[in-house]
Amino acid sequence: MKNLSLQPRWTTLAVMAALWTTSLPSQAATFQRDENQFINIGTAFRASFSSIEDGAPNGKSRSKDFELEEARLYTNGKVHEYVSFELNVARNSADNKVEILDGHVGLELNHYVNVWLGRFLPPASRASASAPAYPPTFDFPLVEQAPNRFGGRDDGATLWGATADQKLKYQVGAFKGREGGSNQSDNLSYAGRLQYNFWDAEPGFYNLASYDGAKSILSVGGSYRFQKDGAGTLVNPGDYRYWNLDGRLEKAVAGGGVVGAEASYYDYNNDDTADITAPQGKGYFVLGSYTFPQKVGIGKIQPKVVYQDFDNETTNINTKRYDLGASYLINGSNVRIDTFYFKQSQDQGLADINGVKVLFHVAHFF
């Protein structure tokens, strides 16, 4: 994957936007020629402050860290009635470079049959499909262990669609997965997902982490992934398998409050190859939340509790974590401030980690 140099690429995007707008009528500030040719522009970022007990370099004082966790620029739209596109860039925290996050074209014919080709999130759990920028938990779930490229993406193609009422959705695709190493035959990684909504439907390829009571959600889903020789090493290859089951409930109740709950179970198998980059194990998370109907200042308060457990059979380390705190919803879940306490414990004599974190989250399409 090539890194994008920051300044030239942002300049290019600005010039492209200027050229697009100057070629449109004056009322086209929404970057739209007609209903079949348009561009949407969005942004997302997560900035945080955390303090962890005994986390300072001296091993005795509390750490005090500011971090820009996510910074993204989104563009998507259509160039034809049946042809869509998406091109998103993001800061990679591993090297502080701006890289392509998503880049795909789509043949979107109807509710039943659509095809995407390029780079995007493979079919996986509901939490993964909500994307790392919008986790249902405070932080992205630690039990999400499936190996992927930057931002959970991979290069490939998928066939997806839904029934006429869009309550039963399917996704099935083939992706690069692991290249080289154990995969000397260049086998593809295959992934699929089924989801059913008993109450309101969730149209489209992705789900939202929360609808803030605008929809009544009772969803169950499951995903499966397989790649021959997708785990292990050159001298000790093994097949990689992953499956999960998940569910979400979200409902506005009398008085205007919103009740939310979500759970997901994961099973990872690396063919007993001791591959720590694609660990074998089982895990789950559960969460519950309630959004108070009254506004306090400019937002609403949403207490939330999250519990996670991951049993890593490759390293023989069991990790448990719970988070307890509240979100301050300024514009629903898309613009919020999270404040929470977390405690993470591991066996094998490893020290517990506990601390507090404040996270400012923005995700918005203009």
N, C-alpha and C positions, 0 to 999 in steps of 0.2 A: 504494500500500500504506500502510495506516495504522499508525503506531507505537503500541505499547501502553505506557501509563504503568506503571512497574514496580510500585509499591506497591499500587494498587487491584486490578490483575489478579492478583497473587499472593494478595491477601486473598480475592478472589472464588474462586480455585481452592481455597483452604483451607476456605472456607465450604461449597463444593460437596462437597468430600471429607467434611467433618463431617456434612453432611446425608445423604450416601450411607451412611456407616457407621452412623448412628443409626437408619436405616430398615431395617438388615439384622439378622439374628440375631447373637448375640454372637460366634459362631465365624467370622464373615465378615470377619476382618481382612485377607483377601486381596481385598476389594472384589468379591465374587462372590455373586450371587443363586443362579445355577445354571449349568450348563455352557453356556448360551446367552446369559447376561447377566453380564458381568464387565468390570472395568477393570484394566489393567496400568499400573503407574507405574514410570518409569525416569529416569535422569539420565545426563548425559555432560558431561565438561569436559576441556579440554587447557590446561595451564599450562606455560610454558616460560621458560628462561633461555638467551639466546644472546649470543655475543661474536664480533664480526666484525672482521677485520684492517682497520685504517685507517677504521673505521666511526664513530668518534666525531666530534662536530661540528668538531673542529680538523683533521680529515682525516689525522691522524697516529697517534692512539692507537686502541686497540681499543674498540669499543662494548661496552656492558654493559647488556643490556635484559631486563627481566622483562615477560612478556605473558600475559594471559588470552586464549587463542586461541579457545576454545569454551566456552560455558556453556548447557546445554540441559535442559529438563524435558520428558519424554515421557509421553503417555497414549495408550493404545489399548485396544481391546476389542471387545465385541459387545453389541448391544441386541436381537438376534434371531438365531435359528439361522443365517440367511443374510445378516444385515446387520452389517457391521463398521464401525468408525470409528477415526480417528486424529487427535489434536490435540496438536501439539508446539509449544513456544515456545522461542526462543533469543535470546541477545544478539547483536546485529548489531555487529561490531567497527567498521564504518564510522562509526556515530554513537553507539555505546554504548547503544542503546535495545533493549528487549525486543520482539520481533516474532513474529508467527505464522510458524513454519517449515513445518509440515505441517498441513493441515486437510482431510480427505477422508472420505467415506462410501463403503462398498463393498457391492456385491451379490455375495456369494461363494457360488456355487451348488454347485460341485464342483471336482475337480482340473482339469477341462477348460475351464470358462468362468467368468470372474469379471470384474466391471466396477468400476472406481474412478472417482470424480468429485470434483474439488476441487483442492487444491494438494499436490504431491508431486514426487519425482524422475522426470523423463521417462525412458523407455527410452534407455539410452546404454551406455557402456563398463562393464566389470565394476568398474573402480576407482571410477567415478562412482556406481554402484549400491551400493558399500560405504559411501558417504557420506563427506563431509569429516571427520567425527568418527572414522572408523575406516579410515584409508588403509592400503593394503598397503605403501606406501612410508613413510619416516619422516614427511615432510611431504606434503601433498596434491600429486599430480604436476603439475609446471608445464606438461606437455604436454596437460593437460586444458584446452582452450581454448574449448569450445562455450559460447556466450553463454546465460545463464540469469538468473533472478532470485535473490533472497537464498538462500544455501545450496545453489545449484544447482537450486532448485525452479522449477516453473512451474504455472500454473493450466490444467487441462484434464481430459480423460477418457481412460481406457485400457481396452482389452480384453486380458486376459491369462489364461494357463492353462498346462497341461502335459499330456503323455501319461499313461496310467494308471500307469506306473512313475515318472513325474515326472522323467525324465532329459532329455527334450526340452521346453524351456520357450519360450513365445512371449509377446511384449508388442507391442502396436500401439496408438497413441493420437494424439490431436490436442490441441494446446496453443496458448496465446496467442502465444508467441514474441515477435518484435518488434512493438510497437504504434506507430503513427504513423511519422513520419520517412519512410523509403523505402517503408513498407507503407501506402500511402494507401487501398488496397482492402480492408484489414483481413483479409488472408489468414492462415489458420491455419498453425501449424508442425506437421508430421507426423513422428512418430518411431516406430521399431520396433526390436525386438531378437529374435534367436534364440540359444539356448544349448543345447549338448548336453553331458551328463556321462557319460563312459564308465564311471566307477566308481560311487561313491556319488552319490545324487541330492541336490539342494539345493532342497527344496520352498519355495514361497512366491514373492512378487514380488521380494524382495531376496536377495542372497547375503551371506555373512559374508566379511570379508577373510581370516580364518583360522579353522580349526576346531581348531587346536592338536593335531592328530593324532587327534582323535575320529572323523574321517571320512577316507576315502581319496578325494582329489579329482583328477580329470583332466578338465578342462573346457575347451571351446572355444566362443567366442561371437562375435557381430558385431552391430553396430547401424548404423542409417541415419537421417538426419534431413534434412528438406527444408522450406523455406518460400519461396514465391514472393515476391519483393521483400523478402526478409528481411535484406538487406545493402545497403550504400551509403547514399545520401542522397536527399533529396526530388527533387533535379534529376538525380541519377545512381543510380537504383535498380538492384539486382541480386538474383538468387536466391541463397539460402544453402543449401549442401549440406555434409553431414558424414557420414563413415563411419569405422568402426573395426573391427579384429579383435583379439581378446584370448584368452589362455589361462592357465590356472593348474594347477599340479601341487602336491599336498601329500600326503605319505605318511609314516606312522610306520614306522620301520625297526627291524631287530633291535637289541635293547639299550634301546629306549625313546626314542631320539631321533626328531626329526621333520624331514624335508627339505621345503623349500618353494621354489617358483620361480614367477614370473609375468612375463608380457610383454604389451604392448599397442601397437598401431600405429594412428595417427590420420591422417586426411586431411581438411583443411578447405578449402572453396571459397567465396569471396565474390563470384564472378562478375567478378573483376578490378576491383572498385570502389574499391580502396585504403581499405577500411573498417577502421580500426585497432581498433574495438570488437568486430569479428567477423573476426579476421585470417585470411588465406589462408595455408596452409602444410601441412607434414607433420612428424610427430614420432613418437617411440616411447620407451618405457621398458622396462627389463628389471631384474629383481631376483632374488637368490638368498638363501636363509637356511637355517640349521640350528639346531634347538633341542636343546641338550644335555639328556640325560635326568635327570642328577643335580640335586637341589636345592642351591642355595647360599644359606643363610639361609632366607628365606621365599619364594624364587622360583627360576626357571630362567633361564639365560642363552641368548640367541638372537643370535648374530652375523648381520649382514645387510649386503649391498652392493647399491646401486641406481645405475643409470646412465640418464640421460635425454638426449634430443637433440630440439630443436625448430627447424626451419628456417622462420622467419616470412617468407613471400614478400611480404607487404604492406610490412614495414619493411626487408626485406633484411638482417635480423639473425639469425644462427644462434646458438642458445644450447645449451651443453652443461653438464651437471651430474652430478657423482657424489657419493654419500653412502656413508660407511663407518663402521660403528659396531655397537652391540649394544643389544638390548632386554632388560630385566630383567622377566620375566613373573611377576607376583605372583599373579594369578588368570587365567592364560592371557593372551591378547592384549587382553582387556577391561580389565585393570588392569595397567599396565606403566610402566616408566621407560625412555625412549629416550635414549641418549647417543651422539652421532655427530659426525663431522667432515664438512663439505661444501665443495665447490669448484664455483663456477659461472663459466664463461667465455663471453664473447660477442665476436664479431668487430666490424668497423667501428670499431676503435680504442677500444672500451669496456673499462673496467678489470675485471679478474677480481674475484670476490667469494669469499672463503673464511673459514670460521669454524667454531666449535663450538656445539653446541646440546644442552641437556638438556630433555627434555619429559616431563611427568607426565600420563598419560592414564588416564581412568576412563570406562567405559561400562557401566552396570549396570541391569538391570530387577529390581525387588524382588519 
